[in-house]
Amino acid sequence: MQATGASQQQILTELAAKGVTREQAERIREQYEVGHATETGTTLSTDSRTRDASYDGPDEVIVIQETTSRRPGVVFGKDLFSSRNLTFQPSLNMPTPENYQLGAGDEIIIDIWGNSELSVRQTITPDGTINVPNVGPIYLTGLEVKEAAAKIKVAFSRIYSDLRASKPQTFIKTSVGNIRSIKVNIMGEVVLPGTYTMSSFASVFHGLYAAGGINDIGSLRTVKLYRNGQIYSQIDVYDYLLHGDSSGDIILKENDLIKVEPYSKHIRIDGQVKRPMVYELLEDERLDKVIAYAGGFTSQAYKKNVQLTRYGDTQRRVFTVEAEYYAGFALQDGDNIQVGTILDRYENRVEVAGAVFRPGYYALDERVQTVLDLVQMAEGPTEDAFLGRTILRRENPDLTLTIESLDLQKMLAGDLPDYPLQRNDRLFIMSENSLRQEYTVTLRGEVRVPGEYDYTENISIEDLIVNAGGLLESASLVKVDVARRPRDPFAQEATATRSELYTFTLENGLVIHGDKDFVLEPFDIVTVRRSPGYEVQENITIQGEVVFPGTYTKEARNERISSYIQRAGGVTPGAYLKGATLLRRMDERERTMAEHTLRLSMHSGRDSIVIDRIDMATGQYYVGIDLQKILDKPGRNGDLVLRSGDVLQVPEMNNVVRITGGVLYPNVVAYKEGMTIRDYINNAGGYADRAKRTKVYVVYMNNTIEKGQGSKVEPGCEIVVPLRRERHYSGVWSDIATATSSILSVASLTIIILLNLSRID
């Protein structure tokens, strides 16, 4: 209710509406305020447990629901009677036991069938009888169901004589219908003590559950049941929790009293036990009982002794209890037992590593006592084991390490005595392969998978090429080079030689010229050269006004534009040769230069006509050509050699001129022979304010450029009038005006002072 924003008064009003007295609500609030709910996860809720206290309210009470878990600090079993998952409600759907004692309020059902039929339902009256018509009163209180059935049969046989026959034709059955309620007093250390109305099937555990469970100081070990003013039984809940003994869950009777005594000892046990918690102990129970209640030691527990902390009269005390005294060591309330962990080390472990068939850890026992025993246990050394120098690492008593070298080869041959082992010894047998650098050979050039390969003895050039997937089609068979690093481990002077070079010729993957028995050595570099007679086809594209436009493959390395036009059948009558263009893709060098030019133009702020004509995204640019001159004089300087990917475009006549840039009305006008650049600019409205009149240039259809007012105008060209950058002078003029005003003010003041001085004189 607090989570919903309800005030204390609203909570009290709601509780009163549910039949809770103010005293009970105040007691619940006090428990909440002292932190009980925070420490144990307590929540308030309503439940259908019925009670009948000294007030007339609904059969509904407030119960304390503790959602605890098994963890250190929580008393084992304390949440048993406050858990919603375990209600201990008696089952009312089962047949009434024959030993059930009847009392006032129980409903008796009598069924007769056969020659006669009758059904009677009677409730036992407070005086202990049922009154059946034509039969009279029958006293049943205190009788068990079996005894009551026999007594009822005798009473009914007075009017149904057939019930007494040896072979009766009339039958009778007695059963119990609705059972009575009983009142039970629950006192002592429970959450809600008082008088409760319960089913006559209710037991002691149901009563404890109805009372909200046992409180913080209540005992689970000494729950007393009083009947007829005397102790009837003493219940130990731990018998039920730990041993499954439910004999203490006794069926209650009218006016029974359940009293929960305060606990005697709470002992906490932590560490390496299976269920570390707080346990309640009886006076005569010792340390071994606490360990047993906690489920015993875990596999990692140090069992030789435990540490115990105790509250003394003025200070705390510590005890180290040895295992032999567990059964006799008396405990006091508040004792804290700590069970430690065994050391993370081994008392009989040795290790063998390296070049053996089964490396790993082994037990130092009667089978493994020496180095040879350990090697034999590991299935012996591998074939590549280096036995001349085996390393034994030994741990000294002060935990420092000592390294000893052993000649395992002589020990195996019997030339040296065996060597005894100690705890934590580690034997390392090196491999001959691990003592040398990892050897590789490198294959480069025209092979399928170039790269580094592991070196193997007696590997040849042919073997290496096969490992690389074979040669590419472009590989040269007449030049395969091998570069070998010079080696002289005993050299005392530097050598001028950087590598030893060998050249071979291959045929069908075999060496036919050179040392046919040549074997590669570690770190050799084999290079398969590209054949100079191998070329990949290169294509160019011709578009526009040619007889056969399309893609053409280069026939020769230096084939020119005129040759391609001839192969395309020549140009059509409608071709405008002066407007032909060549679109080319930049190579890496050209792209680098273009990017450099772009950066310079951005930093300098100057216009760049070159960059404007390049598409940096696709890496393409136009090359200016004069196709008319090329076809008139083929093979000259203007007749360019085409590159792979070039696109040659031969357009139709375009009889317009475009005017753009710094003019008043940029547009497109019809071409007229004899008109000058100025005439076309006038047709576009004349120059704009920021036009660079001296920087006018013309871009022709073939993407050539000519600058100046006297440039020739041709059909399809574009006249470009550059614009000056817009400059902002507002800040400068403001500063000039401010400075001028200050100067004039000072001058005026000076003149006034001089005039005044002249008057004084």
Residue pairs with C-beta under 8 A, 6 or more apart in sequence:
1 10
1 11
1 14
1 44
2 11
6 14
8 29
11 25
12 22
12 25
15 24
15 25
15 28
15 62
16 22
16 25
18 46
18 57
18 58
18 60
18 62
19 55
19 57
19 58
19 60
19 61
20 57
20 61
20 62
21 53
21 55
21 57
24 62
24 192
25 62
28 44
28 62
28 64
31 37
31 42
31 64
31 191
32 42
32 44
36 42
36 216
37 43
40 66
40 68
40 74
40 79
41 66
41 67
41 68
42 64
42 65
42 66
42 67
43 65
43 67
44 62
44 64
44 65
45 62
45 63
45 65
46 60
46 61
46 62
46 63
47 60
47 61
47 63
48 59
48 60
49 60
49 61
49 63
49 196
49 209
49 210
50 59
50 60
50 61
50 181
50 196
50 197
50 198
50 210
51 59
51 61
51 192
51 194
51 195
51 196
51 197
51 210
52 59
52 183
52 195
52 196
52 197
53 194
53 195
54 195
59 197
61 192
61 210
61 212
62 192
62 212
63 82
63 191
63 192
63 212
63 213
64 82
64 191
64 192
64 212
64 213
65 82
65 83
65 84
66 78
66 79
66 82
66 83
66 213
67 79
67 83
68 74
68 78
68 79
70 76
70 275
70 277
71 276
71 277
72 268
72 270
72 276
72 277
72 278
73 268
73 277
73 278
74 277
74 278
75 220
75 266
75 277
75 278
75 279
75 280
76 241
76 275
76 277
76 278
76 279
76 280
76 293
77 220
77 237
77 238
77 241
77 280
78 213
78 214
78 220
79 213
80 86
80 213
80 220
80 237
80 241
81 88
81 205
81 208
81 209
81 211
81 212
81 213
81 214
82 191
82 209
82 212
82 213
86 209
87 206
87 209
88 203
88 205
88 206
88 208
88 209
88 249
89 206
89 209
90 199
90 201
90 202
90 203
90 206
91 201
92 179
92 199
92 201
95 175
96 145
96 175
96 176
96 179
97 145
98 144
98 145
98 146
99 144
99 145
99 146
100 144
100 145
100 176
100 200
101 142
101 143
101 144
101 253
102 108
102 124
102 140
102 141
102 142
102 143
102 144
102 145
102 148
102 176
103 124
103 128
103 141
103 142
103 180
103 200
103 254
104 124
104 125
104 126
104 127
104 128
104 141
104 180
105 123
105 124
105 179
105 180
105 181
106 123
106 124
106 176
106 177
106 178
106 179
106 180
106 200
107 121
107 122
107 123
107 124
107 176
107 177
107 178
107 179
108 120
108 121
108 122
108 123
108 124
108 130
108 140
108 148
108 152
108 174
108 175
108 176
108 177
109 119
109 120
109 121
109 174
109 175
109 176
109 177
110 118
110 119
110 120
110 121
110 122
110 132
110 152
110 156
110 172
110 173
110 174
111 118
111 119
111 172
111 173
111 175
112 118
112 119
112 156
112 160
112 170
112 171
112 172
113 170
113 171
114 162
114 168
114 169
114 170
114 171
115 162
115 169
115 170
116 160
116 162
116 170
120 132
121 177
122 130
122 131
122 132
123 130
123 178
124 130
124 140
124 141
124 180
125 131
128 139
128 140
128 141
128 142
129 137
129 138
129 139
129 140
129 141
130 137
130 138
130 140
131 137
131 138
132 138
132 155
132 156
134 159
135 155
135 156
135 158
135 159
136 155
138 151
138 152
138 155
140 148
140 151
140 152
143 151
145 174
145 175
145 176
148 174
149 173
149 174
152 172
152 174
153 163
153 172
153 174
156 163
156 172
157 163
157 164
160 170
160 172
162 168
162 169
162 170
163 170
163 171
163 172
179 199
179 200
179 201
180 200
181 197
181 198
181 199
181 200
182 197
182 198
182 199
182 200
182 202
182 252
182 253
182 254
182 255
182 256
183 195
183 196
183 197
183 198
183 254
183 255
184 195
184 196
184 198
184 202
184 207
184 252
184 255
184 256
184 257
184 258
185 194
185 195
185 196
185 255
185 256
185 257
185 258
186 193
186 194
186 195
186 196
186 207
186 208
186 210
186 211
186 257
186 258
186 259
186 260
187 193
187 257
187 258
187 259
187 260
188 218
188 258
188 259
188 260
188 261
189 214
189 215
189 217
189 218
189 219
189 260
189 261
189 262
190 208
190 211
190 212
190 213
190 214
190 215
190 218
190 260
191 211
191 212
191 213
191 214
191 215
192 211
192 212
193 211
194 211
196 207
196 210
196 211
198 206
198 207
198 210
198 252
200 252
200 253
201 251
202 210
202 251
202 252
203 249
203 250
203 251
203 252
204 223
204 225
204 235
204 248
204 249
204 250
204 252
204 258
205 240
205 249
206 252
207 252
207 258
208 214
208 223
208 258
208 260
211 258
214 220
214 260
217 262
217 263
218 260
218 261
218 262
218 263
219 260
219 261
219 262
219 263
219 264
219 280
220 236
220 237
220 238
220 263
220 280
221 236
221 237
221 238
221 263
221 264
221 280
221 281
221 282
222 234
222 236
222 260
222 261
222 264
222 282
223 234
223 235
223 236
223 237
223 248
223 258
223 259
223 260
223 261
224 231
224 233
224 234
224 235
224 258
224 259
224 260
224 261
225 231
225 232
225 233
225 234
225 235
225 250
225 252
225 256
225 257
225 258
226 232
226 256
226 257
226 258
226 259
227 253
227 256
227 257
232 250
232 256
233 248
233 250
235 248
235 249
235 250
236 248
237 248
238 280
238 293
239 245
239 247
239 248
240 246
240 248
240 249
242 293
252 258
263 280
264 280
264 281
264 282
264 283
264 333
265 280
265 281
265 282
265 283
265 285
265 331
265 332
265 333
265 335
266 278
266 279
266 280
266 281
266 333
266 334
267 278
267 279
267 280
267 281
267 290
267 331
267 333
267 334
267 335
267 336
267 337
268 277
268 278
268 279
268 335
268 336
268 337
269 276
269 277
269 278
269 279
269 290
269 291
269 294
269 336
269 337
269 338
269 339
270 276
270 336
270 337
270 338
270 339
271 301
271 337
271 338
271 339
271 340
271 341
272 297
272 298
272 300
272 301
272 302
272 339
272 340
272 341
273 291
273 294
273 295
273 296
273 297
273 298
273 301
273 339
274 294
274 295
274 296
274 297
274 298
275 293
275 294
275 295
276 294
277 294
279 290
279 293
279 294
281 289
281 290
281 331
285 331
286 326
286 327
286 328
286 329
286 330
286 331
287 306
287 308
287 321
287 325
287 326
287 327
287 329
287 331
287 337
288 326
288 327
290 331
290 337
291 297
291 326
291 339
297 303
297 339
300 341
300 342
301 339
301 340
301 341
301 342
302 339
302 340
302 341
302 342
303 323
304 322
304 323
305 320
305 321
305 322
305 323
306 320
306 321
306 326
306 337
306 338
306 339
306 340
307 318
307 319
307 320
307 321
307 337
307 338
307 340
308 318
308 319
308 320
308 321
308 329
308 335
308 336
308 337
308 338
309 316
309 317
309 318
309 319
309 335
309 336
309 338
310 316
310 317
310 318
310 319
310 332
310 334
310 335
310 336
311 332
311 334
321 329
345 424
346 423
346 424
347 423
348 363
348 364
348 365
348 423
349 361
349 362
349 363
349 364
349 423
349 424
350 361
350 362
350 363
350 364
350 368
350 374
350 421
350 423
350 424
350 425
350 426
350 427
351 359
351 360
351 361
351 362
351 425
351 426
351 427
352 359
352 360
352 362
352 374
352 375
352 377
352 378
352 426
352 427
352 428
352 429
353 359
353 426
353 427
353 428
353 429
354 385
354 428
354 429
354 430
354 431
355 381
355 382
355 384
355 385
355 386
355 429
355 430
355 431
355 434
356 375
356 378
356 379
356 380
356 381
356 382
356 385
356 429
357 378
357 379
357 380
357 381
357 382
358 377
358 378
358 379
359 378
360 378
362 368
362 374
362 377
362 378
364 421
364 422
364 423
364 425
367 373
367 377
368 374
368 377
368 421
369 420
369 421
370 418
370 419
370 420
370 421
371 390
371 392
371 406
371 408
371 411
371 418
371 419
371 421
371 427
372 411
372 412
372 418
373 418
373 421
374 421
374 427
375 381
375 408
375 412
375 427
375 429
381 387
381 408
381 429
382 431
384 431
384 432
384 433
385 429
385 430
385 431
385 432
386 429
386 430
386 431
386 432
386 435
387 407
387 408
387 409
387 412
387 429
388 407
388 408
388 409
389 405
389 406
389 407
389 430
390 405
390 406
390 407
390 408
390 427
390 428
390 429
390 430
391 403
391 404
391 405
391 406
391 427
391 428
391 430
392 403
392 404
392 405
392 406
392 419
392 425
392 426
392 427
392 428
393 401
393 402
393 403
393 425
393 426
393 428
394 401
394 402
394 403
394 404
394 422
394 424
394 425
395 401
395 422
395 423
395 424
395 425
396 402
406 419
407 416
408 429
410 416
411 417
411 418
411 419
437 522
438 454
439 454
439 455
439 522
439 523
440 452
440 453
440 454
440 455
440 522
440 523
441 452
441 453
441 455
441 459
441 464
441 520
441 522
441 523
441 524
441 525
441 526
442 451
442 452
442 453
442 523
442 524
442 525
442 526
443 450
443 451
443 453
443 464
443 465
443 467
443 468
443 526
443 528
444 450
444 525
444 526
444 527
444 528
445 475
445 527
445 528
445 529
445 530
446 471
446 472
446 474
446 475
446 476
446 528
446 529
446 530
446 531
447 465
447 468
447 469
447 470
447 471
447 472
447 475
447 528
448 468
448 469
448 470
448 471
448 472
449 468
449 469
450 468
451 468
453 464
453 467
453 468
455 520
455 521
455 522
455 523
458 519
459 519
459 520
460 511
460 518
460 519
460 520
461 480
461 482
461 504
461 506
461 511
461 518
461 520
461 526
462 506
462 509
462 510
462 511
464 520
464 526
465 471
465 509
465 526
465 528
466 509
470 509
471 477
471 506
471 509
471 528
473 534
474 530
474 531
474 534
475 528
475 529
475 530
475 531
476 528
476 529
476 530
476 531
476 532
477 505
477 506
477 507
477 531
478 505
479 503
479 505
479 529
480 503
480 504
480 505
480 506
480 526
480 527
480 528
480 529
481 501
481 502
481 503
481 504
481 526
481 527
481 529
482 501
482 502
482 503
482 504
482 518
482 520
482 524
482 525
482 526
482 527
483 499
483 500
483 501
483 524
483 525
483 527
484 499
484 500
484 501
484 502
484 521
484 523
484 524
484 525
485 499
485 500
485 523
486 495
486 497
486 498
486 499
486 500
488 495
502 514
502 515
502 518
503 514
504 511
504 513
504 514
504 515
504 518
505 511
505 512
505 513
505 514
506 512
510 516
511 518
520 526
535 557
537 553
537 554
538 553
538 554
538 643
538 644
538 645
539 551
539 552
539 553
539 554
539 644
539 645
540 551
540 552
540 554
540 564
540 642
540 643
540 644
540 645
540 646
540 647
540 648
541 550
541 551
541 552
541 646
541 647
541 648
542 549
542 550
542 552
542 564
542 565
542 568
542 647
542 648
542 650
543 549
543 647
543 648
543 649
543 650
544 575
544 580
544 649
544 650
544 651
544 652
545 571
545 572
545 574
545 575
545 576
545 650
545 651
545 652
546 565
546 568
546 569
546 570
546 571
546 572
546 575
546 650
547 568
547 569
547 570
547 571
547 572
548 567
548 568
548 569
549 568
550 568
552 564
552 567
552 568
554 642
554 644
555 563
558 641
559 641
559 642
560 630
560 634
560 635
560 639
560 640
560 641
560 642
561 582
561 625
561 627
561 630
561 639
561 640
561 642
561 648
562 630
562 631
562 634
562 635
562 639
563 634
564 642
564 648
565 571
565 627
565 630
565 631
565 648
571 577
571 627
571 631
571 650
574 652
574 653
575 650
575 651
575 652
576 650
576 651
576 652
576 653
576 654
576 701
576 715
576 716
577 627
577 628
577 631
577 650
578 626
578 627
578 628
578 700
578 701
578 702
578 714
579 651
579 653
579 654
579 700
579 701
579 702
579 715
579 716
580 625
580 627
580 648
580 649
580 650
580 651
580 701
580 702
581 622
581 623
581 625
581 648
581 649
581 651
581 701
581 702
581 703
582 622
582 623
582 624
582 625
582 640
582 642
582 646
582 647
582 648
582 649
583 620
583 621
583 622
583 623
583 646
583 647
583 649
584 620
584 621
584 622
584 623
584 643
584 645
584 646
584 647
585 618
585 619
585 620
585 643
585 645
585 646
586 594
586 614
586 619
586 620
586 621
590 621
591 619
594 610
594 611
594 614
594 616
594 621
595 616
597 608
597 610
597 611
598 608
598 611
598 616
601 607
601 608
601 611
605 725
607 722
609 697
609 705
613 621
613 622
613 699
613 703
614 620
614 621
615 621
622 703
623 640
623 703
624 700
624 702
624 703
624 704
624 705
625 638
625 640
625 702
625 704
626 638
626 702
626 704
627 650
627 702
629 636
629 638
630 636
630 638
630 639
633 639
642 648
651 701
651 716
653 715
653 716
654 701
654 715
654 716
655 670
655 671
655 715
655 716
656 668
656 669
656 670
656 671
656 715
656 716
657 668
657 669
657 670
657 671
657 680
657 713
657 715
657 716
657 717
657 718
657 719
658 667
658 668
658 717
658 718
658 719
659 666
659 667
659 668
659 669
659 680
659 681
659 683
659 684
659 718
659 719
659 721
660 666
660 718
660 719
660 720
660 721
661 691
661 720
661 721
661 722
661 723
662 687
662 688
662 690
662 691
662 692
662 721
662 722
662 723
662 724
663 681
663 684
663 685
663 686
663 687
663 688
663 691
663 721
664 684
664 685
664 686
664 687
664 688
665 684
665 685
666 684
667 683
667 684
669 680
669 683
669 684
671 713
671 714
671 715
671 716
675 713
676 709
676 713
677 696
677 698
677 709
677 710
677 711
677 713
677 719
678 709
680 713
680 719
681 687
681 696
681 719
681 721
687 693
687 721
688 721
688 723
690 723
690 724
690 726
691 721
691 722
691 723
691 724
692 721
692 722
692 723
692 724
693 709
693 721
694 709
695 707
695 721
695 722
696 707
696 708
696 709
696 711
696 719
696 720
696 721
696 722
697 705
697 706
697 707
697 708
697 711
697 719
697 720
697 722
698 705
698 706
698 707
698 711
698 712
698 713
698 717
698 718
698 719
698 720
699 705
699 717
699 718
699 720
700 706
700 714
700 716
700 717
701 714
701 715
701 716
701 717
706 712
713 719
